[in-house]
């Protein structure tokens, strides 16, 4: 790519960055057509230009700290058994729970004495 073509593309880019939405769309269309005429990928051109513009800013920005996610404690409210997932707790179910029985509960009466 010739130096004049590169300068023309850069000028178009900077005019688009300073303008409104219409000027930005026009600048992108112009960059795409001029880049196609010179066998340069428009996205490759833009990537390089933005990398050069924001290189110092990217270097000065510290990397974010990785988020620490505490695992959720999923336990049966009756027997307090801990499960790895909600699905496992659902599979455990009320019918299979052999946990603590309420203090006031009495065996179910069939009515036959």
Number of C-alpha atoms within 10 A of each C-alpha: 9 8 8 9 14 15 11 14 23 16 14 19 21 12 15 19 14 10 13 10 11 9 16 18 13 16 21 18 14 18 24 18 14 18 20 12 11 12 10 15 15 18 12 10 17 17 12 10 15 11 13 11 11 11 11 10 11 11 9 9 8 8 8 6 6 6 6 6 6 6 8 10 11 16 16 18 12 13 13 12 13 13 16 12 14 14 11 13 17 11 11 15 11 14 7 8 16 10 13 10 11 8 6 5 7 8 5 6 7 6 5 4 4
